[in-house]
Amino acid sequence: MDNINDKKWWQSKTVWGGLVALGAGIAGVLGLAIGAADQAILTESLTAIAAAVGGLLAVYGRFKANQAIK
């Protein structure tokens, strides 16, 4: 059972920051420079989008569920 204080991987700014840094490194190899400020903005944006998508999926799942909440 999950701890109430646990969060999903997609809610982690550390995970998103790592993915953005990885993407920025790959972009650098391809000749596209992405600065630290842009990486921070991208990380914040992706975290917010992931949280919104997670919320939408939770609501959708509740409506599609076959059993009532007790």
PQR file with spaces between the fields and no chain letter, atoms N, CA, C, O and H, PARSE charges and radii, in Angstrom:
ATOM       1  N    MET     1       0.841   -1.177    0.000 -0.4000 1.5000
ATOM       2  CA   MET     1       0.000    0.000    0.000 -0.0000 2.0000
ATOM       3  C    MET     1       0.888    1.242    0.000  0.5500 1.7000
ATOM       4  O    MET     1       1.905    1.285    0.693 -0.5500 1.4000
ATOM       5  N    ASP     2       0.508    2.230   -0.763 -0.4000 1.5000
ATOM       6  CA   ASP     2       1.285    3.456   -0.851 -0.0000 2.0000
ATOM       7  C    ASP     2       1.113    4.295    0.408  0.5500 1.7000
ATOM       8  O    ASP     2       0.038    4.342    1.006 -0.5500 1.4000
ATOM       9  H    ASP     2      -0.318    2.195   -1.325  0.4000 1.0000
ATOM      10  N    ASN     3       2.195    4.951    0.790 -0.4000 1.5000
ATOM      11  CA   ASN     3       2.159    5.892    1.889 -0.0000 2.0000
ATOM      12  C    ASN     3       1.442    7.142    1.413  0.5500 1.7000
ATOM      13  O    ASN     3       1.611    7.546    0.263 -0.5500 1.4000
ATOM      14  H    ASN     3       3.068    4.912    0.304  0.4000 1.0000
ATOM      15  N    ILE     4       0.650    7.759    2.265 -0.4000 1.5000
ATOM      16  CA   ILE     4      -0.100    8.972    1.896 -0.0000 2.0000
ATOM      17  C    ILE     4       0.833   10.100    1.463  0.5500 1.7000
ATOM      18  O    ILE     4       0.432   10.976    0.697 -0.5500 1.4000
ATOM      19  H    ILE     4       0.512    7.431    3.199  0.4000 1.0000
ATOM      20  N    ASN     5       2.079   10.083    1.951 -0.4000 1.5000
ATOM      21  CA   ASN     5       3.034   11.132    1.616 -0.0000 2.0000
ATOM      22  C    ASN     5       3.838   10.825    0.356  0.5500 1.7000
ATOM      23  O    ASN     5       4.595   11.674   -0.113 -0.5500 1.4000
ATOM      24  H    ASN     5       2.405    9.371    2.573  0.4000 1.0000
ATOM      25  N    ASP     6       3.685    9.632   -0.191 -0.4000 1.5000
ATOM      26  CA   ASP     6       4.393    9.278   -1.421 -0.0000 2.0000
ATOM      27  C    ASP     6       3.790   10.045   -2.595  0.5500 1.7000
ATOM      28  O    ASP     6       2.611   10.400   -2.583 -0.5500 1.4000
ATOM      29  H    ASP     6       3.070    8.942    0.190  0.4000 1.0000
ATOM      30  N    LYS     7       4.611   10.291   -3.596 -0.4000 1.5000
ATOM      31  CA   LYS     7       4.089   10.918   -4.809 -0.0000 2.0000
ATOM      32  C    LYS     7       4.488   10.075   -6.007  0.5500 1.7000
ATOM      33  O    LYS     7       5.453    9.311   -5.961 -0.5500 1.4000
ATOM      34  H    LYS     7       5.569   10.003   -3.605  0.4000 1.0000
ATOM      35  N    LYS     8       3.744   10.228   -7.051 -0.4000 1.5000
ATOM      36  CA   LYS     8       4.015    9.501   -8.284 -0.0000 2.0000
ATOM      37  C    LYS     8       5.254   10.089   -8.943  0.5500 1.7000
ATOM      38  O    LYS     8       5.623   11.231   -8.668 -0.5500 1.4000
ATOM      39  H    LYS     8       2.961   10.848   -7.087  0.4000 1.0000
ATOM      40  N    TRP     9       5.898    9.314   -9.810 -0.4000 1.5000
ATOM      41  CA   TRP     9       7.128    9.772  -10.451 -0.0000 2.0000
ATOM      42  C    TRP     9       6.911   11.042  -11.250  0.5500 1.7000
ATOM      43  O    TRP     9       7.791   11.900  -11.306 -0.5500 1.4000
ATOM      44  H    TRP     9       5.599    8.386  -10.033  0.4000 1.0000
ATOM      45  N    TRP    10       5.748   11.168  -11.867 -0.4000 1.5000
ATOM      46  CA   TRP    10       5.483   12.326  -12.714 -0.0000 2.0000
ATOM      47  C    TRP    10       5.203   13.589  -11.925  0.5500 1.7000
ATOM      48  O    TRP    10       5.101   14.668  -12.508 -0.5500 1.4000
ATOM      49  H    TRP    10       5.033   10.470  -11.821  0.4000 1.0000
ATOM      50  N    GLN    11       5.075   13.478  -10.599 -0.4000 1.5000
ATOM      51  CA   GLN    11       4.884   14.646   -9.751 -0.0000 2.0000
ATOM      52  C    GLN    11       6.218   15.182   -9.231  0.5500 1.7000
ATOM      53  O    GLN    11       6.243   16.203   -8.544 -0.5500 1.4000
ATOM      54  H    GLN    11       5.158   12.602  -10.125  0.4000 1.0000
ATOM      55  N    SER    12       7.294   14.531   -9.539 -0.4000 1.5000
ATOM      56  CA   SER    12       8.607   14.885   -9.012 -0.0000 2.0000
ATOM      57  C    SER    12       9.323   15.905   -9.903  0.5500 1.7000
ATOM      58  O    SER    12       9.565   15.654  -11.084 -0.5500 1.4000
ATOM      59  H    SER    12       7.274   13.702  -10.098  0.4000 1.0000
ATOM      60  N    LYS    13       9.655   17.055   -9.317 -0.4000 1.5000
ATOM      61  CA   LYS    13      10.429   18.048  -10.063 -0.0000 2.0000
ATOM      62  C    LYS    13      11.831   17.528  -10.341  0.5500 1.7000
ATOM      63  O    LYS    13      12.453   17.918  -11.329 -0.5500 1.4000
ATOM      64  H    LYS    13       9.459   17.259   -8.358  0.4000 1.0000
ATOM      65  N    THR    14      12.333   16.654   -9.479 -0.4000 1.5000
ATOM      66  CA   THR    14      13.655   16.078   -9.701 -0.0000 2.0000
ATOM      67  C    THR    14      13.665   15.228  -10.965  0.5500 1.7000
ATOM      68  O    THR    14      14.591   15.319  -11.770 -0.5500 1.4000
ATOM      69  H    THR    14      11.828   16.337   -8.676  0.4000 1.0000
ATOM      70  N    VAL    15      12.647   14.410  -11.138 -0.4000 1.5000
ATOM      71  CA   VAL    15      12.561   13.580  -12.346 -0.0000 2.0000
ATOM      72  C    VAL    15      12.443   14.465  -13.579  0.5500 1.7000
ATOM      73  O    VAL    15      13.169   14.270  -14.554 -0.5500 1.4000
ATOM      74  H    VAL    15      11.894   14.336  -10.484  0.4000 1.0000
ATOM      75  N    TRP    16      11.524   15.447  -13.544 -0.4000 1.5000
ATOM      76  CA   TRP    16      11.349   16.326  -14.694 -0.0000 2.0000
ATOM      77  C    TRP    16      12.607   17.139  -14.958  0.5500 1.7000
ATOM      78  O    TRP    16      12.988   17.339  -16.111 -0.5500 1.4000
ATOM      79  H    TRP    16      10.934   15.606  -12.753  0.4000 1.0000
ATOM      80  N    GLY    17      13.250   17.605  -13.902 -0.4000 1.5000
ATOM      81  CA   GLY    17      14.496   18.347  -14.075 -0.0000 2.0000
ATOM      82  C    GLY    17      15.566   17.495  -14.735  0.5500 1.7000
ATOM      83  O    GLY    17      16.297   17.969  -15.604 -0.5500 1.4000
ATOM      84  H    GLY    17      12.940   17.443  -12.965  0.4000 1.0000
ATOM      85  N    GLY    18      15.658   16.233  -14.320 -0.4000 1.5000
ATOM      86  CA   GLY    18      16.616   15.316  -14.930 -0.0000 2.0000
ATOM      87  C    GLY    18      16.317   15.073  -16.395  0.5500 1.7000
ATOM      88  O    GLY    18      17.228   15.042  -17.223 -0.5500 1.4000
ATOM      89  H    GLY    18      15.065   15.848  -13.613  0.4000 1.0000
ATOM      90  N    LEU    19      15.046   14.899  -16.719 -0.4000 1.5000
ATOM      91  CA   LEU    19      14.658   14.688  -18.119 -0.0000 2.0000
ATOM      92  C    LEU    19      14.936   15.929  -18.961  0.5500 1.7000
ATOM      93  O    LEU    19      15.388   15.827  -20.101 -0.5500 1.4000
ATOM      94  H    LEU    19      14.306   14.925  -16.047  0.4000 1.0000
ATOM      95  N    VAL    20      14.662   17.108  -18.388 -0.4000 1.5000
ATOM      96  CA   VAL    20      14.946   18.352  -19.110 -0.0000 2.0000
ATOM      97  C    VAL    20      16.449   18.507  -19.320  0.5500 1.7000
ATOM      98  O    VAL    20      16.890   18.884  -20.405 -0.5500 1.4000
ATOM      99  H    VAL    20      14.295   17.191  -17.462  0.4000 1.0000
ATOM     100  N    ALA    21      17.237   18.215  -18.280 -0.4000 1.5000
ATOM     101  CA   ALA    21      18.694   18.309  -18.408 -0.0000 2.0000
ATOM     102  C    ALA    21      19.209   17.334  -19.466  0.5500 1.7000
ATOM     103  O    ALA    21      20.090   17.674  -20.255 -0.5500 1.4000
ATOM     104  H    ALA    21      16.878   17.909  -17.399  0.4000 1.0000
ATOM     105  N    LEU    22      18.660   16.133  -19.479 -0.4000 1.5000
ATOM     106  CA   LEU    22      19.035   15.152  -20.497 -0.0000 2.0000
ATOM     107  C    LEU    22      18.679   15.669  -21.895  0.5500 1.7000
ATOM     108  O    LEU    22      19.481   15.595  -22.827 -0.5500 1.4000
ATOM     109  H    LEU    22      17.944   15.856  -18.838  0.4000 1.0000
ATOM     110  N    GLY    23      17.465   16.187  -22.013 -0.4000 1.5000
ATOM     111  CA   GLY    23      17.044   16.738  -23.297 -0.0000 2.0000
ATOM     112  C    GLY    23      17.893   17.930  -23.724  0.5500 1.7000
ATOM     113  O    GLY    23      18.206   18.084  -24.904 -0.5500 1.4000
ATOM     114  H    GLY    23      16.814   16.246  -21.257  0.4000 1.0000
ATOM     115  N    ALA    24      18.269   18.779  -22.754 -0.4000 1.5000
ATOM     116  CA   ALA    24      19.114   19.930  -23.067 -0.0000 2.0000
ATOM     117  C    ALA    24      20.497   19.476  -23.521  0.5500 1.7000
ATOM     118  O    ALA    24      21.090   20.071  -24.420 -0.5500 1.4000
ATOM     119  H    ALA    24      18.014   18.655  -21.795  0.4000 1.0000
ATOM     120  N    GLY    25      21.006   18.415  -22.894 -0.4000 1.5000
ATOM     121  CA   GLY    25      22.295   17.875  -23.317 -0.0000 2.0000
ATOM     122  C    GLY    25      22.250   17.329  -24.731  0.5500 1.7000
ATOM     123  O    GLY    25      23.166   17.556  -25.521 -0.5500 1.4000
ATOM     124  H    GLY    25      20.525   17.931  -22.163  0.4000 1.0000
ATOM     125  N    ILE    26      21.199   16.620  -25.045 -0.4000 1.5000
ATOM     126  CA   ILE    26      21.029   16.088  -26.404 -0.0000 2.0000
ATOM     127  C    ILE    26      20.854   17.235  -27.390  0.5500 1.7000
ATOM     128  O    ILE    26      21.410   17.204  -28.488 -0.5500 1.4000
ATOM     129  H    ILE    26      20.455   16.436  -24.403  0.4000 1.0000
ATOM     130  N    ALA    27      20.079   18.251  -27.001 -0.4000 1.5000
ATOM     131  CA   ALA    27      19.894   19.409  -27.869 -0.0000 2.0000
ATOM     132  C    ALA    27      21.223   20.115  -28.114  0.5500 1.7000
ATOM     133  O    ALA    27      21.485   20.586  -29.221 -0.5500 1.4000
ATOM     134  H    ALA    27      19.627   18.276  -26.109  0.4000 1.0000
ATOM     135  N    GLY    28      22.072   20.188  -27.070 -0.4000 1.5000
ATOM     136  CA   GLY    28      23.387   20.804  -27.223 -0.0000 2.0000
ATOM     137  C    GLY    28      24.247   20.068  -28.229  0.5500 1.7000
ATOM     138  O    GLY    28      24.959   20.689  -29.018 -0.5500 1.4000
ATOM     139  H    GLY    28      21.859   19.805  -26.171  0.4000 1.0000
ATOM     140  N    VAL    29      24.182   18.747  -28.205 -0.4000 1.5000
ATOM     141  CA   VAL    29      24.936   17.947  -29.174 -0.0000 2.0000
ATOM     142  C    VAL    29      24.434   18.237  -30.597  0.5500 1.7000
ATOM     143  O    VAL    29      25.205   18.204  -31.557 -0.5500 1.4000
ATOM     144  H    VAL    29      23.604   18.242  -27.565  0.4000 1.0000
ATOM     145  N    LEU    30      23.167   18.512  -30.712 -0.4000 1.5000
ATOM     146  CA   LEU    30      22.573   18.795  -32.018 -0.0000 2.0000
ATOM     147  C    LEU    30      22.725   20.263  -32.426  0.5500 1.7000
ATOM     148  O    LEU    30      22.261   20.667  -33.492 -0.5500 1.4000
ATOM     149  H    LEU    30      22.541   18.539  -29.933  0.4000 1.0000
ATOM     150  N    GLY    31      23.381   21.061  -31.567 -0.4000 1.5000
ATOM     151  CA   GLY    31      23.626   22.459  -31.901 -0.0000 2.0000
ATOM     152  C    GLY    31      22.598   23.439  -31.380  0.5500 1.7000
ATOM     153  O    GLY    31      22.636   24.614  -31.747 -0.5500 1.4000
ATOM     154  H    GLY    31      23.758   20.733  -30.701  0.4000 1.0000
ATOM     155  N    LEU    32      21.683   22.997  -30.538 -0.4000 1.5000
ATOM     156  CA   LEU    32      20.666   23.872  -29.954 -0.0000 2.0000
ATOM     157  C    LEU    32      21.018   24.144  -28.492  0.5500 1.7000
ATOM     158  O    LEU    32      21.119   23.213  -27.692 -0.5500 1.4000
ATOM     159  H    LEU    32      21.653   22.043  -30.240  0.4000 1.0000
ATOM     160  N    ALA    33      21.201   25.402  -28.148 -0.4000 1.5000
ATOM     161  CA   ALA    33      21.563   25.757  -26.777 -0.0000 2.0000
ATOM     162  C    ALA    33      20.307   26.054  -25.957  0.5500 1.7000
ATOM     163  O    ALA    33      19.471   26.861  -26.365 -0.5500 1.4000
ATOM     164  H    ALA    33      21.118   26.158  -28.798  0.4000 1.0000
ATOM     165  N    ILE    34      20.177   25.398  -24.801 -0.4000 1.5000
ATOM     166  CA   ILE    34      19.068   25.650  -23.882 -0.0000 2.0000
ATOM     167  C    ILE    34      19.694   26.054  -22.548  0.5500 1.7000
ATOM     168  O    ILE    34      20.352   25.248  -21.891 -0.5500 1.4000
ATOM     169  H    ILE    34      20.856   24.743  -24.470  0.4000 1.0000
ATOM     170  N    GLY    35      19.484   27.302  -22.160 -0.4000 1.5000
ATOM     171  CA   GLY    35      20.087   27.840  -20.947 -0.0000 2.0000
ATOM     172  C    GLY    35      19.437   27.327  -19.678  0.5500 1.7000
ATOM     173  O    GLY    35      18.369   26.715  -19.713 -0.5500 1.4000
ATOM     174  H    GLY    35      18.950   27.957  -22.693  0.4000 1.0000
ATOM     175  N    ALA    36      20.092   27.582  -18.559 -0.4000 1.5000
ATOM     176  CA   ALA    36      19.596   27.118  -17.261 -0.0000 2.0000
ATOM     177  C    ALA    36      18.230   27.712  -16.926  0.5500 1.7000
ATOM     178  O    ALA    36      17.371   27.015  -16.385 -0.5500 1.4000
ATOM     179  H    ALA    36      20.959   28.079  -18.530  0.4000 1.0000
ATOM     180  N    ALA    37      18.020   28.983  -17.239 -0.4000 1.5000
ATOM     181  CA   ALA    37      16.727   29.615  -16.955 -0.0000 2.0000
ATOM     182  C    ALA    37      15.617   28.955  -17.764  0.5500 1.7000
ATOM     183  O    ALA    37      14.528   28.712  -17.246 -0.5500 1.4000
ATOM     184  H    ALA    37      18.718   29.549  -17.678  0.4000 1.0000
ATOM     185  N    ASP    38      15.891   28.666  -19.028 -0.4000 1.5000
ATOM     186  CA   ASP    38      14.901   27.989  -19.864 -0.0000 2.0000
ATOM     187  C    ASP    38      14.627   26.573  -19.363  0.5500 1.7000
ATOM     188  O    ASP    38      13.491   26.100  -19.415 -0.5500 1.4000
ATOM     189  H    ASP    38      16.776   28.864  -19.449  0.4000 1.0000
ATOM     190  N    GLN    39      15.661   25.904  -18.881 -0.4000 1.5000
ATOM     191  CA   GLN    39      15.485   24.558  -18.328 -0.0000 2.0000
ATOM     192  C    GLN    39      14.594   24.607  -17.092  0.5500 1.7000
ATOM     193  O    GLN    39      13.739   23.740  -16.910 -0.5500 1.4000
ATOM     194  H    GLN    39      16.583   26.289  -18.838  0.4000 1.0000
ATOM     195  N    ALA    40      14.787   25.613  -16.240 -0.4000 1.5000
ATOM     196  CA   ALA    40      13.971   25.741  -15.030 -0.0000 2.0000
ATOM     197  C    ALA    40      12.504   25.995  -15.379  0.5500 1.7000
ATOM     198  O    ALA    40      11.604   25.403  -14.783 -0.5500 1.4000
ATOM     199  H    ALA    40      15.482   26.317  -16.388  0.4000 1.0000
ATOM     200  N    ILE    41      12.276   26.873  -16.342 -0.4000 1.5000
ATOM     201  CA   ILE    41      10.902   27.159  -16.777 -0.0000 2.0000
ATOM     202  C    ILE    41      10.264   25.917  -17.377  0.5500 1.7000
ATOM     203  O    ILE    41       9.101   25.618  -17.104 -0.5500 1.4000
ATOM     204  H    ILE    41      13.007   27.354  -16.826  0.4000 1.0000
ATOM     205  N    LEU    42      11.014   25.201  -18.186 -0.4000 1.5000
ATOM     206  CA   LEU    42      10.506   23.981  -18.811 -0.0000 2.0000
ATOM     207  C    LEU    42      10.170   22.925  -17.761  0.5500 1.7000
ATOM     208  O    LEU    42       9.151   22.242  -17.866 -0.5500 1.4000
ATOM     209  H    LEU    42      11.958   25.444  -18.408  0.4000 1.0000
ATOM     210  N    THR    43      11.029   22.792  -16.745 -0.4000 1.5000
ATOM     211  CA   THR    43      10.779   21.828  -15.664 -0.0000 2.0000
ATOM     212  C    THR    43       9.499   22.177  -14.916  0.5500 1.7000
ATOM     213  O    THR    43       8.674   21.300  -14.661 -0.5500 1.4000
ATOM     214  H    THR    43      11.856   23.346  -16.659  0.4000 1.0000
ATOM     215  N    GLU    44       9.323   23.444  -14.563 -0.4000 1.5000
ATOM     216  CA   GLU    44       8.109   23.878  -13.864 -0.0000 2.0000
ATOM     217  C    GLU    44       6.866   23.626  -14.719  0.5500 1.7000
ATOM     218  O    GLU    44       5.844   23.154  -14.221 -0.5500 1.4000
ATOM     219  H    GLU    44       9.992   24.157  -14.770  0.4000 1.0000
ATOM     220  N    SER    45       6.965   23.943  -15.994 -0.4000 1.5000
ATOM     221  CA   SER    45       5.834   23.759  -16.896 -0.0000 2.0000
ATOM     222  C    SER    45       5.465   22.286  -17.045  0.5500 1.7000
ATOM     223  O    SER    45       4.289   21.928  -16.991 -0.5500 1.4000
ATOM     224  H    SER    45       7.796   24.326  -16.398  0.4000 1.0000
ATOM     225  N    LEU    46       6.464   21.440  -17.232 -0.4000 1.5000
ATOM     226  CA   LEU    46       6.199   20.003  -17.382 -0.0000 2.0000
ATOM     227  C    LEU    46       5.626   19.398  -16.108  0.5500 1.7000
ATOM     228  O    LEU    46       4.759   18.526  -16.170 -0.5500 1.4000
ATOM     229  H    LEU    46       7.420   21.731  -17.276  0.4000 1.0000
ATOM     230  N    THR    47       6.101   19.854  -14.956 -0.4000 1.5000
ATOM     231  CA   THR    47       5.564   19.367  -13.677 -0.0000 2.0000
ATOM     232  C    THR    47       4.093   19.748  -13.544  0.5500 1.7000
ATOM     233  O    THR    47       3.272   18.926  -13.137 -0.5500 1.4000
ATOM     234  H    THR    47       6.805   20.562  -14.906  0.4000 1.0000
ATOM     235  N    ALA    48       3.761   20.990  -13.885 -0.4000 1.5000
ATOM     236  CA   ALA    48       2.371   21.441  -13.808 -0.0000 2.0000
ATOM     237  C    ALA    48       1.483   20.687  -14.791  0.5500 1.7000
ATOM     238  O    ALA    48       0.366   20.301  -14.449 -0.5500 1.4000
ATOM     239  H    ALA    48       4.428   21.658  -14.216  0.4000 1.0000
ATOM     240  N    ILE    49       1.971   20.477  -16.005 -0.4000 1.5000
ATOM     241  CA   ILE    49       1.203   19.733  -17.009 -0.0000 2.0000
ATOM     242  C    ILE    49       0.978   18.292  -16.553  0.5500 1.7000
ATOM     243  O    ILE    49      -0.125   17.760  -16.681 -0.5500 1.4000
ATOM     244  H    ILE    49       2.879   20.791  -16.283  0.4000 1.0000
ATOM     245  N    ALA    50       2.026   17.664  -16.021 -0.4000 1.5000
ATOM     246  CA   ALA    50       1.899   16.279  -15.549 -0.0000 2.0000
ATOM     247  C    ALA    50       0.892   16.185  -14.411  0.5500 1.7000
ATOM     248  O    ALA    50       0.108   15.238  -14.357 -0.5500 1.4000
ATOM     249  H    ALA    50       2.922   18.096  -15.917  0.4000 1.0000
ATOM     250  N    ALA    51       0.904   17.157  -13.499 -0.4000 1.5000
ATOM     251  CA   ALA    51      -0.066   17.157  -12.394 -0.0000 2.0000
ATOM     252  C    ALA    51      -1.486   17.319  -12.917  0.5500 1.7000
ATOM     253  O    ALA    51      -2.404   16.649  -12.442 -0.5500 1.4000
ATOM     254  H    ALA    51       1.541   17.927  -13.543  0.4000 1.0000
ATOM     255  N    ALA    52      -1.671   18.201  -13.887 -0.4000 1.5000
ATOM     256  CA   ALA    52      -2.997   18.408  -14.459 -0.0000 2.0000
ATOM     257  C    ALA    52      -3.489   17.149  -15.177  0.5500 1.7000
ATOM     258  O    ALA    52      -4.646   16.757  -15.025 -0.5500 1.4000
ATOM     259  H    ALA    52      -0.925   18.745  -14.272  0.4000 1.0000
ATOM     260  N    VAL    53      -2.615   16.523  -15.952 -0.4000 1.5000
ATOM     261  CA   VAL    53      -2.987   15.285  -16.654 -0.0000 2.0000
ATOM     262  C    VAL    53      -3.316   14.190  -15.646  0.5500 1.7000
ATOM     263  O    VAL    53      -4.283   13.449  -15.825 -0.5500 1.4000
ATOM     264  H    VAL    53      -1.676   16.841  -16.076  0.4000 1.0000
ATOM     265  N    GLY    54      -2.519   14.088  -14.591 -0.4000 1.5000
ATOM     266  CA   GLY    54      -2.794   13.095  -13.546 -0.0000 2.0000
ATOM     267  C    GLY    54      -4.147   13.327  -12.896  0.5500 1.7000
ATOM     268  O    GLY    54      -4.885   12.376  -12.639 -0.5500 1.4000
ATOM     269  H    GLY    54      -1.734   14.690  -14.445  0.4000 1.0000
ATOM     270  N    GLY    55      -4.475   14.577  -12.630 -0.4000 1.5000
ATOM     271  CA   GLY    55      -5.776   14.904  -12.053 -0.0000 2.0000
ATOM     272  C    GLY    55      -6.923   14.550  -12.980  0.5500 1.7000
ATOM     273  O    GLY    55      -7.937   13.998  -12.554 -0.5500 1.4000
ATOM     274  H    GLY    55      -3.875   15.349  -12.838  0.4000 1.0000
ATOM     275  N    LEU    56      -6.751   14.874  -14.249 -0.4000 1.5000
ATOM     276  CA   LEU    56      -7.781   14.528  -15.230 -0.0000 2.0000
ATOM     277  C    LEU    56      -7.973   13.017  -15.340  0.5500 1.7000
ATOM     278  O    LEU    56      -9.101   12.535  -15.437 -0.5500 1.4000
ATOM     279  H    LEU    56      -5.927   15.323  -14.595  0.4000 1.0000
ATOM     280  N    LEU    57      -6.867   12.276  -15.324 -0.4000 1.5000
ATOM     281  CA   LEU    57      -6.967   10.817  -15.391 -0.0000 2.0000
ATOM     282  C    LEU    57      -7.654   10.243  -14.153  0.5500 1.7000
ATOM     283  O    LEU    57      -8.413    9.279  -14.249 -0.5500 1.4000
ATOM     284  H    LEU    57      -5.951   12.668  -15.244  0.4000 1.0000
ATOM     285  N    ALA    58      -7.386   10.837  -12.997 -0.4000 1.5000
ATOM     286  CA   ALA    58      -8.035   10.368  -11.767 -0.0000 2.0000
ATOM     287  C    ALA    58      -9.546   10.590  -11.833  0.5500 1.7000
ATOM     288  O    ALA    58     -10.318    9.703  -11.470 -0.5500 1.4000
ATOM     289  H    ALA    58      -6.770   11.620  -12.919  0.4000 1.0000
ATOM     290  N    VAL    59      -9.965   11.752  -12.288 -0.4000 1.5000
ATOM     291  CA   VAL    59     -11.398   12.046  -12.411 -0.0000 2.0000
ATOM     292  C    VAL    59     -12.029   11.136  -13.462  0.5500 1.7000
ATOM     293  O    VAL    59     -13.109   10.588  -13.241 -0.5500 1.4000
ATOM     294  H    VAL    59      -9.337   12.473  -12.583  0.4000 1.0000
ATOM     295  N    TYR    60     -11.364   10.977  -14.595 -0.4000 1.5000
ATOM     296  CA   TYR    60     -11.868   10.093  -15.643 -0.0000 2.0000
ATOM     297  C    TYR    60     -12.010    8.659  -15.116  0.5500 1.7000
ATOM     298  O    TYR    60     -13.017    7.993  -15.357 -0.5500 1.4000
ATOM     299  H    TYR    60     -10.487   11.423  -14.775  0.4000 1.0000
ATOM     300  N    GLY    61     -10.994    8.206  -14.403 -0.4000 1.5000
ATOM     301  CA   GLY    61     -11.033    6.858  -13.834 -0.0000 2.0000
ATOM     302  C    GLY    61     -12.190    6.672  -12.872  0.5500 1.7000
ATOM     303  O    GLY    61     -12.809    5.609  -12.836 -0.5500 1.4000
ATOM     304  H    GLY    61     -10.176    8.747  -14.208  0.4000 1.0000
ATOM     305  N    ARG    62     -12.485    7.704  -12.090 -0.4000 1.5000
ATOM     306  CA   ARG    62     -13.596    7.615  -11.141 -0.0000 2.0000
ATOM     307  C    ARG    62     -14.918    7.486  -11.883  0.5500 1.7000
ATOM     308  O    ARG    62     -15.781    6.708  -11.475 -0.5500 1.4000
ATOM     309  H    ARG    62     -11.982    8.567  -12.119  0.4000 1.0000
ATOM     310  N    PHE    63     -15.086    8.234  -12.961 -0.4000 1.5000
ATOM     311  CA   PHE    63     -16.333    8.162  -13.719 -0.0000 2.0000
ATOM     312  C    PHE    63     -16.469    6.842  -14.468  0.5500 1.7000
ATOM     313  O    PHE    63     -17.585    6.366  -14.678 -0.5500 1.4000
ATOM     314  H    PHE    63     -14.385    8.866  -13.292  0.4000 1.0000
ATOM     315  N    LYS    64     -15.360    6.247  -14.871 -0.4000 1.5000
ATOM     316  CA   LYS    64     -15.395    4.982  -15.597 -0.0000 2.0000
ATOM     317  C    LYS    64     -15.420    3.760  -14.672  0.5500 1.7000
ATOM     318  O    LYS    64     -15.611    2.634  -15.133 -0.5500 1.4000
ATOM     319  H    LYS    64     -14.453    6.634  -14.700  0.4000 1.0000
ATOM     320  N    ALA    65     -15.230    3.980  -13.387 -0.4000 1.5000
ATOM     321  CA   ALA    65     -15.184    2.866  -12.430 -0.0000 2.0000
ATOM     322  C    ALA    65     -16.524    2.136  -12.378  0.5500 1.7000
ATOM     323  O    ALA    65     -17.584    2.732  -12.574 -0.5500 1.4000
ATOM     324  H    ALA    65     -15.075    4.894  -13.012  0.4000 1.0000
ATOM     325  N    ASN    66     -16.452    0.854  -12.113 -0.4000 1.5000
ATOM     326  CA   ASN    66     -17.659    0.030  -12.049 -0.0000 2.0000
ATOM     327  C    ASN    66     -18.223   -0.093  -10.659  0.5500 1.7000
ATOM     328  O    ASN    66     -19.364   -0.526  -10.495 -0.5500 1.4000
ATOM     329  H    ASN    66     -15.592    0.371  -11.953  0.4000 1.0000
ATOM     330  N    GLN    67     -17.458    0.278   -9.649 -0.4000 1.5000
ATOM     331  CA   GLN    67     -17.917    0.151   -8.272 -0.0000 2.0000
ATOM     332  C    GLN    67     -18.025    1.528   -7.613  0.5500 1.7000
ATOM     333  O    GLN    67     -17.261    2.446   -7.912 -0.5500 1.4000
ATOM     334  H    GLN    67     -16.532    0.630   -9.782  0.4000 1.0000
ATOM     335  N    ALA    68     -18.977    1.635   -6.730 -0.4000 1.5000
ATOM     336  CA   ALA    68     -19.202    2.891   -6.020 -0.0000 2.0000
ATOM     337  C    ALA    68     -18.147    3.069   -4.921  0.5500 1.7000
ATOM     338  O    ALA    68     -17.596    2.095   -4.408 -0.5500 1.4000
ATOM     339  H    ALA    68     -19.598    0.889   -6.488  0.4000 1.0000
ATOM     340  N    ILE    69     -17.885    4.305   -4.580 -0.4000 1.5000
ATOM     341  CA   ILE    69     -16.985    4.617   -3.451 -0.0000 2.0000
ATOM     342  C    ILE    69     -17.789    4.432   -2.179  0.5500 1.7000
ATOM     343  O    ILE    69     -18.927    4.890   -2.080 -0.5500 1.4000
ATOM     344  H    ILE    69     -18.333    5.096   -4.997  0.4000 1.0000
ATOM     345  N    LYS    70     -17.190    3.757   -1.204 -0.4000 1.5000
ATOM     346  CA   LYS    70     -17.895    3.515    0.064 -0.0000 2.0000
ATOM     347  C    LYS    70     -17.266    4.293    1.180  0.5500 1.7000
ATOM     348  O    LYS    70     -17.724    4.215    2.320 -0.5500 1.4000
ATOM     349  H    LYS    70     -16.265    3.386   -1.284  0.4000 1.0000
